[in-house]
Amino acid sequence: MGNFRGWEILVIVGLIILLFGAKKLPDMARSLGKSARILKSEAKAMKKDGENDDVAPAPADQSAQPVAPRTIQAAPGDVSSSRPVGEPNRTTQG
């Protein structure tokens, strides 16, 4: 499957342009990039949280320290999709 030649790649790219249209391709690539950045930052945060749990002992009285909700960081310029974790996305509710 990985033995594509130059003309085969051009045929595949041509089919993709025919199926989705040239106007949709930049939007699709932009969305894919945003998703990859969010996934990468969440994976780093989970790894960091896991390391902190192993190293630091839990405090005896957790009610003394209020915990701020974690926020999913949106891509630069996309402030409408940033929300605290655990809350529903208010933009989709009508």
N, C-alpha and C positions, 0 to 999 in steps of 0.2 A: 504494500500500500504506500510505502514511503518512496517508491521509485518513480516519481512524477518527472516528466521531461518538460521543457519550456512550453511547448505548444499545448500540452495537457493542462498546465496551470492557467494558461490564457483562456482555454475553453471554460474551465471552472469559474474563473473571474467573470467571464462574459455571461455565463448562466446566472451568476449571483446578481449581476447588474440588471439583467432582464427580469429576474424574479422580484427583486425588491425596489428597483429604480435607483437612479443615480442620486436623487434628492434624499432618499432615506439612509443611504450608506454612511454619511458623516454623523448623523444622529445616532445610528446604531453603534458606531465605533466610539462615540463620546459616552454613550450609556455603558458600554462594555468597560471603558476605562474607569468610569466612576465606580462601577461595581467592583472592579479589581482593586482600586484604592481602598474602598471601604472594607473589603474582605481582608486585605493585607493589614490595615490598621487594627481591625478587630482581632485578627490572629495574634498580632503583637501584644495587644492588651490582655488577651486571655493567657498568653505565655507569661507575661509580666505578673498577672494576678496569681498564676500558679506558682511562680517562683517566690512571690511575697508570702503566700500561704505556707510554703515549706520552711521559709527562713524565720519569719516573725511569729512568735506565739500569739494566740488570740488573747485580747484583754479580758480580765475577769468580769468586768461590768460593761457590757456593750451598750447599755441604755444611756451611759454617761456621754458617749460620743455619737452625735447625730451623723448619719451617713448620707451624703449628698447622692442623688440618683446619677448613675452613669449616663452620659449623653453620647449618642451616635453622631460622629462628626460627618457633616455633609461635605461634598466637594466645594472648593472655593467658588463663591458666587451662587451657590444653591442653598440658601438659608431656610427655605420652606420645608425641607425634608429632615432637618435636625430636630430630634425629639428625645426626651428621656427614655431609657430602656424600660420596658414593661408597660408603657402607656400606648394606647392605640394611636395610629396615625390619624390626626384630626382632619387632614385634607381629604381623606377618602370617605369620611362619614358625611352624610348630607343632612 
